[in-house]
Amino acid sequence: MKRQGKKACETDRMTIVQQHAVLIAGPTASGKSAVALRLAEALAGAGGAVIINADSMQLYRELAVLTARPTQVEMDRVPHRLYGIRHAWEPCSAGQWAELAAAEIRASWQGGRIPILVGGTGLYFRALTEGLAEVPDIDPQVRQAARQHMAQIGPAAFHAALAARDPQTAAGLRPTDPQRLLRAWEVLVQTGRPLAAWQQEPVRAPFAEQEVKFIPIALMPARQDIYRRCDLRFDAMIATGALDEV
């Protein structure tokens, strides 16, 4: 009977772990990585945790300093996943990241650990929790041509050019948001359809509706604290080799 009771407890615990994933979000320099590390260490008695990167720039191995990626010492304290896994010239879409993150979440559950996702990329969290419409992959030549075109005419003129061909998508984008402008242009050139049309297609979510319960944690320090932390971070980046990564 004791053996059956122990097995039942283990089964119950695995069920609890498999239903949850923690999402930590907040502005730059709000302390997300530090909170994730403290939470993961606090969960050591409950089987432990795995910290999974949800920052679009911390994916790239050559940008450790510029993106304020957790240090190797910090990553040795608790398992970290999806940090520095790609070269800077290898793009990763939100949909691709969501597939990678979902695999790491399931691996965490299999190991009896609680996944903690931390980052500042809202689109990544949306792709994970709600899913995104499937847009065909962009040919590298199309992507390169789009970047060259923007470099030649500038973001404002690029926004105007997009508005002439895809007014619906352009209306929801700012001229000061080059990444999303490029994405809209690339999709239009690659597929012949506006990005807004693709976004109206049925979405594909990484998880079934009842497979996971996301627990969001939003860090919102006072604005003056954010400014102070950003200043300190900038000085630290310069001192630790940020210019070498440019």
MINUVEX-420425 format. One line per 5 residues: number of its first residue (from 1); their letters; for each residue x, y, z of N, C-alpha, C. Coordinates in pm, whole numbers, plus 50000, padded with zeros to 5 digits. Each point is the difference from the previous one (the first is absolute). Layout:
NUM	A	X,Y,Z,X,Y,Z,X,Y,Z | ... .
//
This chain:
1	MKRQG	50083,49879,50000,49917,50121,50000,50086,50126,50000 | 50110,49996,50078,50087,50117,50004,50059,50028,49862 | 50037,49891,49930,50059,50019,49868,49899,50061,49904 | 49875,49956,50007,49897,50056,49914,49976,50147,50033 | 50001,50032,50130,49980,50139,50040,50109,50090,49947 .
6	KKACE	50124,49953,50007,50112,50079,49949,49987,50021,49851 | 49961,49896,49928,49984,50011,49855,49889,50098,49966 | 49892,49996,50077,49889,50092,49976,50044,50144,50021 | 50081,50024,50106,50049,50135,50026,50087,50049,49886 | 50087,49911,49950,50087,50039,49889,49918,50032,49877 .
11	TDRMT	49894,49922,49975,49914,50026,49885,49930,50133,50014 | 49950,50029,50121,49932,50128,50023,50096,50116,49978 | 50124,49984,50048,50097,50107,49986,50031,50026,49853 | 50018,49894,49921,50028,50016,49859,49883,50068,49928 | 49877,49968,50042,49884,50064,49940,50002,50149,50025 .
16	IVQQH	50035,50039,50124,50007,50142,50034,50106,50070,49917 | 50119,49940,49990,50108,50060,49924,49962,50016,49854 | 49937,49898,49944,49969,50003,49858,49892,50101,49964 | 49929,50053,50096,49894,50096,49971,50048,50144,50007 | 50125,50023,50038,50043,50136,50025,50130,50036,49930 .
21	AVLIA	50006,50125,49959,50124,50061,49952,49993,50147,50040 | 50108,50051,50056,50005,50138,50048,50053,50089,49888 | 49936,50115,49980,50043,50099,49901,50037,50128,50073 | 50126,50042,49991,50045,50124,50065,50028,50104,49892 | 49927,50111,50006,50013,50106,49901,50024,50134,50069 .
26	GPTAS	50046,50097,49922,50024,50133,50055,50091,50078,49909 | 50013,50130,50022,50085,50083,49915,50148,49969,50020 | 50081,50054,49912,50145,49984,50009,50051,50046,50137 | 50090,49922,50058,50064,50032,50128,49903,49998,50118 | 49890,49927,49988,49906,49990,50111,50036,49889,50097 .
31	GKSAV	50103,49922,49968,50045,49895,50091,49939,49864,49973 | 49956,49976,49877,49933,49874,49967,50089,49878,50022 | 50123,50008,49951,50089,49884,50012,50032,49969,50145 | 50020,50105,50081,50031,49980,50141,49882,49937,50073 | 49879,50045,49969,49880,49943,50063,49984,49854,49958 .
36	ALRLA	50023,49971,49873,49989,49862,49952,50098,49910,50072 | 50122,50049,50021,50102,49919,50067,49962,49974,50145 | 49952,50104,50069,49960,49982,50140,49882,49904,50012 | 49904,50014,49909,49884,49911,50003,50042,49856,49972 | 50086,49980,49902,50045,49865,49966,50072,49936,50118 .
41	EALAG	50083,50076,50069,50072,49944,50115,49905,49973,50117 | 49896,50083,50013,49902,49977,50106,49918,49874,49975 | 49991,49959,49874,49922,49881,49965,50083,49872,50006 | 50123,50011,50047,50087,49881,50005,49937,49888,50082 | 49932,50036,50108,49939,49899,50084,49877,49936,49939 .
46	AGGAV	49947,50059,49893,49882,49946,49933,50037,49930,49870 | 50125,49960,49988,50044,49931,49879,50085,50085,49909 | 50003,50131,50027,50085,50088,49921,49927,50065,49884 | 50074,50083,49928,49943,50074,49888,50103,50012,49890 | 49952,50036,49882,50084,50028,49885,49963,50138,49949 .
51	IINAD	50099,50086,49978,49976,50134,49947,50015,49996,49848 | 49897,50046,49930,49997,49995,49854,49995,50142,49945 | 50089,50031,49910,50009,50134,49944,49882,50033,49909 | 49941,50119,50023,49894,50050,49912,50035,50140,49949 | 50130,50030,49994,50048,50127,49947,50056,49974,49860 .
56	SMQLY	49950,50074,49902,50036,49971,49861,50148,50021,49972 | 50068,50088,50074,50140,50028,49973,50095,49911,50080 | 49955,49951,50114,50087,49914,50080,50014,49860,49939 | 49930,49975,49891,50019,49876,49926,50137,49993,49935 | 50061,50116,49974,50119,50005,49916,50128,49997,50083 .
61	RELAV	50086,49905,49968,50117,49974,50084,50103,50111,49995 | 50005,50077,49890,50101,50106,49991,49961,50127,50074 | 49881,50006,50058,49951,50124,50060,49976,49985,50150 | 50089,49934,50068,49981,49974,50143,49998,50129,50082 | 50091,50092,49972,50009,50123,50080,49890,50098,49961 .
66	LTARP	49983,50024,49871,49902,50099,49954,49858,49965,50041 | 49970,49873,50015,49864,49959,50036,49984,49971,50149 | 50107,50024,50078,49996,49974,50145,49959,49856,50029 | 50055,49908,49923,49971,49859,50021,50053,49956,50137 | 49931,49908,50068,50053,49950,50127,50144,49950,49984 .
71	TQVEM	50080,50022,50101,50139,49958,49995,50010,49848,50010 | 50117,49948,49966,50020,49856,50009,49988,49952,50144 | 50046,50083,50094,49988,49964,50142,49853,49986,50038 | 49917,50093,49954,49856,49993,50030,49936,49879,49933 | 50040,49972,49878,49940,49887,49929,50045,49867,50057 .
76	DRVPH	50113,49999,50070,50046,49878,50065,49921,49971,50128 | 49936,50101,50056,49925,49981,50124,49867,49928,49976 | 49938,50027,49886,49870,49942,49965,50003,49970,49851 | 49941,49891,49954,49998,49973,49856,49935,50114,49921 | 50068,50046,49896,49949,50103,49910,49991,49941,49859 .
81	RLYGI	49895,50036,49928,49980,49949,49865,49971,50115,49902 | 50040,49979,49876,49977,50092,49887,50075,50132,50013 | 50113,49998,50067,50088,50116,50006,50121,49976,49910 | 50026,50094,49909,50117,49989,49915,50000,49877,49911 | 49885,49964,49946,49990,49876,49923,50016,50022,49850 .
86	RHAWE	49999,50127,49956,50013,50028,49857,50104,50107,49976 | 50054,49998,49877,50088,50109,49960,49916,50124,49969 | 50063,50116,50009,49928,50126,49979,49943,50011,49860 | 50056,49928,49905,49952,50008,49862,49894,49893,49969 | 49958,49926,50100,49897,49898,49982,49869,50050,50061 .
91	PCSAG	49908,50053,49921,49875,50054,50057,49914,49892,50062 | 49921,50041,50099,49908,49908,50067,49867,50071,50015 | 49897,49950,49934,49869,50062,50009,49934,49965,50132 | 49893,50072,50032,49926,49972,50123,49943,49859,49998 | 49953,49957,49884,49946,49865,49989,50106,49893,50022 .
96	QWAEL	50119,50023,49945,50109,49904,50020,50041,49994,50146 | 50008,50118,50064,50034,50001,50142,49894,49926,50081 | 49873,50021,49969,49893,49935,50077,50011,49848,49994 | 50038,49948,49884,50019,49855,49988,50116,49953,50087 | 50110,50076,49998,50115,49965,50084,49964,50007,50148 .
101	AAAEI	49928,50107,50038,49963,50018,50140,49904,49891,50046 | 49905,49964,49915,49904,49895,50037,50073,49868,50025 | 50100,49971,49918,50077,49877,50019,50076,50004,50133 | 50055,50117,50035,50073,50011,50126,49905,49993,50120 | 49880,50054,49985,49901,49992,50108,49963,49854,50026 .
106	RASWQ	49975,49926,49893,49964,49859,50017,50117,49920,50057 | 50121,50035,49960,50118,49932,50056,50012,50031,50149 | 49967,50122,50041,50002,50036,50142,49901,49915,50077 | 49880,49987,49947,49900,49917,50066,50047,49855,50012 | 50058,49950,49893,50048,49861,50002,50105,49980,50109 .
111	GGRIP	50079,50104,50025,50102,49991,50104,49949,50038,50138 | 49870,50025,50012,49942,50035,50129,50031,50141,50044 | 50037,50088,49906,50033,50138,50034,49894,50096,49948 | 49992,50116,50062,49904,50102,49959,50069,50096,49902 | 49944,50020,49882,50060,50093,49904,49969,50145,50035 .
116	ILVGG	50103,50084,49995,49985,50144,50024,50050,50071,49875 | 49910,50066,49929,50038,50071,49879,50017,50147,50033 | 50111,50057,49955,50030,50138,50037,50049,50076,49877 | 49944,50120,49981,50044,50079,49886,49917,50124,49980 | 50040,50077,49900,49930,50125,49975,49932,50005,49865 .
121	TGLYF	49982,49885,49935,49942,50000,49866,49854,49957,50008 | 49909,50098,49996,49859,49970,50014,49946,49909,49891 | 50051,50017,49878,49954,49915,49890,50035,49855,50025 | 50114,49975,50063,50038,49862,50031,49901,49938,50098 | 49964,50074,50104,49904,49947,50096,49864,49976,49934 .
126	RALTE	49961,50089,49913,49873,49982,49930,50004,49876,49911 | 50112,49980,49931,50013,49882,49915,49990,49872,50082 | 50053,50004,50122,49999,49882,50086,49863,49975,50060 | 49934,50104,50049,49876,49983,50074,49876,49996,49911 | 50004,50071,49886,49883,50009,49914,50021,49937,49863 .
131	GLAEV	50125,49996,49957,50030,49950,49866,49999,50113,49898 | 50061,49975,49886,50005,50097,49891,49956,49932,49871 | 49951,50080,49908,49969,49947,49868,50129,49955,49933 | 49992,49891,49926,50119,49946,49935,50028,50077,49871 | 50112,50072,50000,50043,50075,49882,50117,49924,49937 .
136	PDIDP	50001,49984,49868,50111,49927,49937,50135,50060,50034 | 50103,49916,50000,50136,50047,50026,50042,50100,49893 | 50084,50093,50040,50048,50104,49909,50134,49958,49940 | 50011,50012,49870,50124,49969,49931,50110,50097,50046 | 50119,49951,50031,50108,50089,50046,50029,50114,49903 .
141	QVRQA	49985,49978,49870,50025,50107,49903,49894,50110,50011 | 49876,49960,50027,49894,50099,50020,50029,50082,50125 | 50043,49932,50106,50032,50069,50125,50117,50097,49980 | 50102,49957,49931,50116,50086,49977,49964,50121,49915 | 49918,49978,49897,49959,50110,49913,49918,50103,50078 .
146	ARQHM	49915,49953,50090,49918,50092,50081,50088,50086,50089 | 50101,49940,50060,50090,50076,50088,50083,50102,49922 | 50042,49962,49883,50076,50093,49917,49912,50118,49957 | 49875,49970,49967,49907,50105,49958,49976,50099,50113 | 49979,49949,50123,49979,50090,50113,50125,50082,50029 .
151	AQIGP	50116,49938,49989,50125,50073,50025,50019,50114,49900 | 49952,49980,49879,50017,50101,49895,49906,50118,50017 | 49874,49972,50038,49900,50108,50002,49962,50046,50140 | 50035,49922,50102,49968,50036,50137,49864,49947,50044 | 49979,49983,50131,49876,49941,50051,49874,50079,49965 .
156	AAFHA	50006,50133,50003,49880,50080,49973,49953,49979,49856 | 50093,50009,49905,49963,49979,49860,49960,49854,49976 | 50063,49909,50072,49965,49858,49988,49856,49978,50048 | 49963,50066,50109,49862,49991,50050,49902,50053,49896 | 50036,50110,49934,49912,50057,49897,49988,49904,49881 .
161	ALAAR	50111,49934,49964,49995,49905,49889,49913,49880,50035 | 50009,49954,50126,49914,49890,50044,49854,50042,49998 | 49972,50122,50044,49862,50049,50004,49940,50006,49860 | 50082,50028,49899,49950,50006,49863,49959,49863,49949 | 50064,49894,50051,49972,49865,49953,49912,49920,50096 .
166	DPQTA	50008,50034,50128,49924,49926,50102,49953,50099,50107 | 49901,50082,49967,49959,50106,50094,49945,49946,50132 | 49934,49885,49998,49941,49948,50123,50107,49965,50103 | 50102,49927,49956,50107,49963,50093,50080,50122,50042 | 50032,50087,49905,50081,50118,50030,49932,50091,50100 .
171	AGLRP	49867,50004,49998,49926,50088,50091,50022,49961,50146 | 50033,49875,50024,50021,49954,50137,50146,49999,50042 | 50088,50053,49915,50143,50001,50029,50054,50142,50005 | 50102,50020,50082,50064,50131,50011,50125,50005,49912 | 50031,50116,49943,50124,50012,49923,50124,49974,50084 .
176	TDPQR	49986,50008,50131,50114,49978,50091,50014,49854,50042 | 49928,49910,49934,50004,49858,50034,50051,49921,49880 | 50131,50007,49972,50053,49941,49877,49982,49849,49991 | 50008,49928,50112,49989,49855,49994,49863,49956,49949 | 49894,50061,50052,49866,49963,49956,49971,50049,49858 .
181	LLRAW	50058,50114,49963,49986,50048,49863,50064,49901,49902 | 50119,49954,50035,50068,49903,49915,49921,49871,49989 | 49946,49955,50112,49922,49876,49999,49880,50013,49906 | 49928,50112,50009,49883,50020,49915,50039,50004,49852 | 50110,50066,49971,50046,50011,49861,50043,49863,49946 .
186	EVLVQ	50074,49926,50081,50048,49868,49957,49884,49906,49970 | 49899,50000,50087,49885,49912,49979,49926,50038,49872 | 49984,50130,49979,49931,50047,49880,50074,49959,49874 | 50131,50019,49998,50080,49965,49882,50004,49848,49981 | 50017,49926,50109,50014,49854,49991,49871,49932,49956 .
191	TGRPL	49887,50045,50055,49874,49927,49980,49902,50070,49908 | 50019,50131,49979,49902,50074,49921,49876,50036,50078 | 49998,49968,50129,49885,50032,50086,50046,50089,50114 | 49917,50096,50041,50036,50085,50114,50013,49918,50129 | 50087,50047,50089,50015,49933,50128,49869,49999,50077 .
196	AAWQQ	49922,50108,49990,49871,50006,50069,49907,49888,49955 | 50007,49963,49873,49917,49890,49950,50044,49867,50060 | 50131,49980,50010,50049,49877,50062,49961,49993,50147 | 50000,50114,50067,49969,50002,50143,49854,49969,50028 | 49917,50004,49899,49859,49965,50017,49975,49851,49980 .
201	EPVRA	50104,49927,49960,49987,49856,49984,49991,49933,50137 | 49946,49877,50006,49995,49928,50129,50140,49983,50058 | 50011,50017,50131,50129,49990,50065,50028,49856,50041 | 50129,49971,50016,50042,49869,50050,50077,50022,50129 | 49942,49954,50111,50062,50018,50130,50090,49882,50034 .
206	PFAEQ	50110,50023,50071,50092,49890,50035,49941,49900,50098 | 49899,50042,50078,49942,49913,50102,49849,49986,49979 | 49948,49884,50037,49855,49983,50003,49943,50087,50111 | 49871,50029,49992,49938,50098,50090,50019,49965,50147 | 49989,49873,50036,50008,49959,50140,50137,49943,50038 .
211	EVKFI	50097,50012,49910,50129,49936,50026,50085,50075,50101 | 49986,50133,50004,50087,50079,50086,49923,50119,50055 | 50032,50036,50123,49948,50122,50061,50117,50096,50019 | 49997,50112,49929,50107,50098,50011,49976,50091,50120 | 50106,50025,50075,49994,50088,50117,50082,50125,49968 .
216	PIALM	49936,50111,49966,50075,50121,49963,50045,50081,50121 | 50121,50051,49993,50054,50091,50101,50054,50122,49925 | 49943,50116,50028,50043,50124,49933,50076,50087,50099 | 50122,50036,49964,50082,50088,50083,49987,50143,49948 | 49958,50091,50086,49978,50138,49958,50061,50097,50101 .
221	PARQD	50133,50011,50003,50063,50096,50092,49965,50144,49962 | 50023,50091,50092,49978,50141,49972,50090,50045,49885 | 49950,50095,49923,50074,50045,49881,50140,50050,50035 | 50011,50076,50108,50132,50052,50037,50097,49887,50035 | 49949,49893,50060,50085,49885,50029,50048,49934,49871 .
226	IYRRC	49911,49993,49901,50038,49943,49870,50111,50084,49937 | 49983,50132,50001,50102,50088,49942,50135,49979,50069 | 49997,49992,50133,50124,49983,50075,50066,49867,49966 | 49921,49894,49993,50054,49869,49969,50055,49994,49858 | 49932,50066,49907,50049,50003,49862,50134,50071,49991 .
231	DLRFD	50015,50110,50074,50128,50071,50001,50111,49911,50055 | 49971,49931,50110,50100,49911,50059,50033,49885,49905 | 49898,49947,49934,50023,49889,49908,50086,50046,49882 | 49972,50119,49949,50078,50051,49887,50148,50011,50037 | 50027,50057,50117,50139,50013,50044,50066,49863,50014 .
236	AMIAT	49925,49905,50056,50055,49865,50018,50026,49933,49866 | 49912,50022,49903,50019,49941,49867,50126,50053,49934 | 50020,50130,50008,50120,50059,49940,50125,49944,50066 | 49993,49984,50132,50117,49952,50074,50031,49853,49973 | 49900,49924,49957,50020,49855,49982,50003,49956,49854 .
241	GALDE	50018,50096,49907,50026,49961,49862,49886,50010,49903 | 49899,50084,50029,49887,50012,49909,50042,50049,49861 | 50098,50091,49995,50043,50054,49871,50063,49893,49912 | 50054,49897,50061,50059,49891,49922,49895,49916,49929 | 49875,50009,50047,49893,49922,49939,49929,50074,49886 .
246	V	50030,50128,49985,49932,50080,49897,50058,49967,49863 .
//
